[in-house]
Amino acid sequence: MKHPRVIDVLVIGAGPSGSAVAIDLVRRGLDVRVVDRSPHAFEGSRAKGVQPRSLEVLDDLGALKEVLAGGSTYPKLGIRAGPLAVPWKMFTHREATPDVPYPNTWLIPQFRTDRALHARLSELGREIKFGRELTELAQDEDTVVATVADADGTEEIAARYVVGADGGSSVVRKQLGIGFVGTTDESDRMLIVDASVTGLARNRWHMWPGRGGKFIGACPLPHSDMFQWMIRLGPDEEPPVKTDDILRRIHSHTRDRRIHLHEIHWTSVFRPNIRLAKNYGRGRVFLVGDAAHVHTPAGAQGLNTGLQDGYNLGWKISQVLAGADPALLDTYEAERQPIAAGVLGLSTDKWGGIAKLDPSSMKRGKDEQQLALTYYGGPLAPAGGTRTSTLRVGDRAPDAELLHADGTGTRLFDVCRGPHFTALAYGTGAAQALGALAWPTDGAQLKRLTVGTTAADGLTLADPENTLRDAYGLDGDTLLLIRPDGYIGHIATRDFLTTTQSAARAMTP
């Protein structure tokens, strides 16, 4: 294929997963374009829970400040029975710790999460082109050509790679001919309504149970007068459309006529769609987010899993473009598809429990927070390797509170923030090996960090409160390699230089 200009990556879809991968690619210096078939950015609340691990990802990508400003922690549930409301703690509120700086799920409507990511992309000099729909994909060994249509006609965009982040009805996935295995239950429908409301306390996520699994929920959306209403419809019930009809349905179920809807901002009818793509890509085209997996909304998993898809894929594309073995891109599906399969099971179980009004299904804990997700046993983290007392290769790299030489404090996440690898040496032997560690000049660079030992090169920090030692389970000289996406790429407690260079070879030019 011959075209006047070939960009590095075309991202199709500007939701959270597409925006995240675009940010990661652009900050690595790549030539990236983002197109979206919608006429403008999404305006609804839809996915409204951002999990602790995703908050860490947003921190690294530079979008966290706006996300925190646009949301809050979740209120308690108020399970309503007539005029009474029984408080129910869905989440256990946790205080931040040295290893987990963002311990609580964050309540924020999706349109604000999208805005934060779009603003960050704009800061990096890239604007999303809305109203542009993919109509055709063709690829050869070196290039992908996407035909994109808008009101003015069609355009061919040539790219070295394409990322399909275009939702559950993904045109990219269909163009690739990749199966989407699972079920859609047309009889189980829920009307979602974002509405300005008076007559309802904002300190609770209200839930009105009903017979036969029917219920109505109303979750207050932070920093607004809006609630997200969730109205479970009967099998043959037509969803109400007009404001008066929606309010009549709410009054009929809740028997609370103090509730008033003043403005409908967004509505959607949701059906439990539980599907997983057979493959996460083909050739030079990859799928992320809902294009690869769709979930029930229970447990707030879909947006978070998609965001982390993009975070896993971005650095790998960049490394291969810089000269790494293309087999690195095969690890994207190998690492992320099992995660999505597990999340599908979790959210499906939670959804079934909600239908039965099982209180345990409303509880949220460590499984939903995604801090314990691991790539251990995968192609970049083979089972049986060296480990510490708390960590294996493939696990999330925890945060820690450290000190600079001048006594000022810093977080390990602050040091690791950015598109680079981090090598962390603990102890004299590991520090000496780190100084001798060779690293390619192309691709993601290496930030060298020693803790507790002065080194000739790199950054030396102290761990006076042992927050790093405890979180990382260190009881002797250890050299750790942290991947650009914040997971442990290698652990060495002996043969520091040889084993670390061998592990790095699979991820670098």
Long-range contacts (C-beta under 8 A, 24 or more apart in sequence): 1-138, 1-140, 1-142, 1-143, 1-145, 1-158, 3-143, 3-145, 3-156, 3-158, 5-158, 6-143, 6-158, 6-159, 6-160, 7-31, 7-32, 7-33, 7-157, 7-158, 7-159, 7-160, 8-32, 8-159, 8-160, 8-161, 8-317, 8-321, 9-33, 9-159, 9-160, 9-161, 9-162, 9-163, 9-317, 10-34, 10-35, 10-144, 10-146, 10-157, 10-159, 10-161, 10-162, 10-163, 11-35, 11-162, 11-163, 11-165, 12-36, 12-134, 12-146, 12-162, 12-163, 12-164, 12-165, 12-166, 12-171, 12-172, 13-164, 13-165, 13-166, 13-167, 13-170, 13-289, 13-291, 14-38, 14-41, 14-114, 14-118, 14-128, 14-130, 14-165, 15-42, 15-114, 15-165, 15-167, 15-289, 15-290, 15-306, 16-47, 16-110, 16-113, 16-114, 16-117, 16-289, 16-303, 16-306, 16-307, 17-165, 17-288, 17-289, 17-290, 17-303, 17-306, 17-307, 17-309, 17-310, 18-163, 18-165, 18-166, 18-288, 18-289, 18-310, 19-114, 19-117, 19-118, 19-120, 19-121, 19-128, 19-310, 20-57, 20-61, 20-117, 20-307, 20-310, 20-311, 20-314, 21-163, 21-165, 21-288, 21-309, 21-310, 21-311, 21-313, 21-314, 22-121, 22-126, 22-163, 22-310, 23-61, 23-62, 23-63, 23-117, 23-120, 23-121, 23-124, 24-61, 24-310, 24-311, 24-314, 24-315, 24-318, 24-419, 25-314, 25-317, 25-318, 26-121, 26-124, 26-125, 26-126, 27-61, 27-62, 27-124, 27-418, 27-419, 28-314, 28-315, 28-318, 28-419, 28-444, 30-317, 30-318, 30-321, 32-126, 33-126, 33-129, 33-157, 33-159, 34-121, 34-126, 34-128, 34-129, 35-128, 35-129, 35-130, 35-132, 35-134, 35-148, 35-157, 36-128, 36-129, 36-130, 36-131, 36-132, 36-166, 37-131, 37-132, 37-133, 37-134, 37-166, 37-171, 38-130, 38-131, 39-130, 39-131, 40-130, 41-111, 41-114, 41-115, 41-118, 41-128, 41-130, 42-110, 42-111, 42-114, 43-111, 43-265, 43-266, 44-109, 44-110, 44-111, 44-192, 44-194, 44-265, 44-266, 44-268, 45-109, 45-110, 45-111, 45-192, 45-194, 45-221, 45-226, 45-228, 45-266, 46-109, 46-110, 46-192, 46-268, 46-297, 47-110, 47-113, 47-297, 47-300, 47-302, 47-303, 48-107, 48-108, 48-109, 48-110, 48-219, 48-221, 48-228, 48-300, 49-74, 49-105, 49-106, 49-107, 49-300, 49-303, 49-304, 50-105, 50-106, 50-108, 50-113, 50-300, 50-303, 50-304, 51-105, 51-106, 51-300, 51-301, 51-304, 51-368, 51-369, 51-370, 52-100, 52-102, 52-103, 52-104, 52-105, 52-369, 52-370, 52-371, 53-304, 53-308, 53-369, 53-370, 53-371, 53-373, 53-396, 54-303, 54-304, 54-307, 54-308, 54-370, 55-102, 55-106, 56-101, 56-102, 56-399, 56-413, 56-486, 57-307, 57-308, 57-311, 57-485, 57-486, 58-116, 58-307, 59-101, 59-102, 59-413, 59-417, 60-311, 60-413, 60-416, 60-417, 60-418, 60-486, 61-117, 61-120, 61-311, 62-120, 62-123, 63-116, 63-117, 63-119, 63-120, 66-112, 66-115, 66-116, 66-119, 66-120, 67-106, 67-108, 67-112, 67-113, 67-116, 68-106, 70-108, 70-109, 70-112, 70-113, 70-115, 70-116, 70-222, 70-223, 71-106, 71-107, 71-108, 71-112, 71-222, 71-223, 72-106, 72-107, 72-108, 72-222, 72-223, 73-104, 73-105, 73-106, 73-107, 74-104, 74-105, 74-107, 74-205, 75-107, 75-202, 75-203, 75-204, 75-205, 75-220, 76-203, 76-204, 76-205, 77-204, 77-205, 77-206, 77-207, 77-362, 78-201, 78-204, 78-205, 78-206, 78-207, 79-207, 79-209, 80-206, 80-207, 80-208, 80-209, 80-254, 80-256, 81-209, 82-255, 85-204, 85-206, 87-204, 88-359, 88-362, 90-205, 90-362, 90-363, 90-364, 91-364, 92-365, 98-399, 98-400, 98-401, 98-465, 98-467, 98-471, 99-398, 99-399, 99-400, 99-467, 99-470, 99-471, 100-371, 100-398, 100-399, 101-399, 101-411, 101-413, 103-369, 105-300, 105-364, 105-368, 105-369, 107-219, 107-221, 107-222, 108-222, 109-194, 109-221, 109-222, 109-226, 109-228, 110-303, 113-303, 133-171, 134-166, 134-171, 134-172, 134-175, 135-171, 136-175, 137-162, 137-172, 137-175, 137-176, 137-285, 139-283, 139-284, 139-285, 143-284, 144-283, 144-284, 144-285, 160-284, 160-321, 161-284, 161-285, 161-286, 161-317, 161-321, 162-284, 162-285, 162-286, 163-285, 163-286, 163-287, 163-288, 163-310, 163-313, 163-317, 164-285, 164-286, 164-287, 164-288, 164-291, 165-287, 165-288, 165-289, 165-291, 165-306, 165-310, 166-291, 167-289, 167-290, 167-291, 168-273, 168-275, 168-290, 168-291, 168-294, 170-287, 170-290, 170-291, 172-285, 172-287, 172-291, 173-277, 173-287, 173-291, 173-292, 176-279, 176-281, 176-282, 176-285, 176-287, 177-282, 178-277, 178-278, 178-279, 178-282, 178-287, 179-277, 179-278, 180-275, 180-276, 180-277, 180-278, 181-275, 181-276, 181-277, 181-278, 182-273, 182-274, 182-275, 182-276, 182-294, 182-344, 183-272, 183-273, 183-274, 183-275, 184-271, 184-272, 184-273, 184-274, 184-275, 185-271, 185-272, 186-271, 187-235, 188-271, 188-272, 188-355, 189-232, 189-233, 189-237, 189-239, 189-269, 189-270, 189-271, 190-230, 190-231, 190-232, 190-233, 190-269, 190-270, 190-271, 191-229, 191-230, 191-231, 191-233, 191-239, 191-240, 191-246, 191-267, 191-268, 191-269, 191-270, 192-228, 192-229, 192-230, 192-231, 192-266, 192-267, 192-268, 192-269, 192-270, 193-228, 193-229, 193-231, 193-246, 193-264, 193-266, 193-267, 194-221, 194-226, 194-227, 194-228, 194-229, 194-264, 194-265, 194-266, 194-267, 195-226, 195-227, 195-229, 195-243, 195-246, 195-261, 195-262, 195-263, 195-264, 195-265, 196-224, 196-225, 196-226, 196-261, 196-262, 196-263, 196-265, 197-225, 197-226, 197-227, 197-259, 197-260, 197-261, 197-262, 198-225, 198-259, 198-260, 198-262, 199-256, 199-258, 199-259, 199-260, 200-227, 200-256, 200-258, 200-259, 208-253, 208-254, 209-357, 210-253, 213-355, 213-356, 213-357, 214-253, 215-354, 215-357, 216-250, 216-253, 216-254, 225-262, 226-265, 233-269, 239-269, 241-267, 270-297, 272-296, 272-348, 272-351, 274-344, 274-348, 276-337, 276-340, 276-341, 276-344, 277-337, 279-333, 280-332, 280-333, 280-336, 280-337, 281-329, 281-332, 281-333, 286-313, 286-317, 286-329, 286-332, 288-313, 292-336, 292-337, 292-340, 293-340, 293-343, 293-344, 295-343, 295-344, 295-347, 295-348, 296-347, 296-348, 296-350, 296-351, 297-347, 297-351, 298-347, 298-348, 298-350, 298-351, 298-353, 298-354, 298-361, 299-346, 299-347, 299-350, 299-364, 299-367, 299-368, 300-364, 300-368, 301-343, 301-346, 301-347, 301-368, 301-370, 302-343, 302-347, 304-370, 305-339, 305-340, 305-343, 305-370, 308-336, 308-339, 308-370, 308-373, 309-336, 309-340, 311-485, 312-336, 312-485, 314-485, 315-419, 315-444, 315-483, 315-484, 315-485, 318-419, 318-443, 318-444, 319-443, 319-444, 319-507, 319-508, 319-509, 322-442, 322-443, 322-444, 322-509, 323-440, 323-442, 323-443, 323-509, 324-443, 324-507, 324-508, 324-509, 325-506, 327-506, 328-506, 328-507, 330-379, 331-378, 331-379, 331-380, 334-378, 334-379, 335-375, 335-378, 335-379, 335-380, 338-378, 339-373, 371-396, 372-396, 374-487, 375-487, 379-506, 380-483, 380-489, 380-506, 380-507, 381-487, 381-488, 381-489, 385-491, 386-491, 386-492, 386-493, 386-499, 387-491, 388-472, 388-473, 388-474, 388-475, 388-478, 388-491, 388-493, 389-473, 389-475, 390-470, 390-471, 390-472, 390-473, 391-472, 391-473, 391-488, 391-491, 392-488, 392-491, 393-488, 393-489, 393-490, 393-491, 394-487, 394-488, 395-487, 395-488, 396-486, 396-487, 396-488, 397-480, 397-482, 397-486, 397-487, 397-488, 398-471, 398-472, 399-471, 400-463, 400-467, 400-468, 400-471, 400-472, 401-465, 401-467, 402-451, 402-461, 402-462, 402-463, 402-467, 402-468, 403-461, 403-462, 403-463, 403-464, 404-461, 404-462, 405-460, 405-461, 405-462, 410-461, 412-468, 415-447, 415-449, 415-459, 415-461, 416-447, 416-482, 416-486, 418-447, 419-444, 419-484, 420-444, 420-445, 420-446, 420-447, 420-484, 421-445, 421-446, 421-447, 421-481, 421-482, 421-483, 421-484, 421-489, 421-504, 421-507, 421-508, 422-446, 422-447, 422-449, 422-481, 422-482, 423-447, 423-448, 423-449, 423-479, 423-480, 423-481, 423-482, 423-500, 424-449, 424-450, 424-451, 424-479, 424-480, 424-481, 424-482, 425-449, 425-450, 425-451, 425-453, 425-455, 425-478, 425-479, 426-450, 426-451, 426-452, 426-453, 426-468, 426-469, 426-472, 426-474, 426-477, 426-478, 426-479, 426-480, 427-452, 427-453, 427-476, 427-477, 427-478, 428-453, 428-477, 429-477, 429-496, 430-477, 430-478, 430-479, 430-492, 430-496, 431-455, 433-479, 433-492, 433-496, 433-497, 433-500, 434-458, 434-479, 434-496, 436-497, 437-497, 437-500, 437-501, 438-501, 439-504, 439-508, 440-508, 440-509, 442-509, 443-508, 443-509, 444-484, 444-508, 483-507
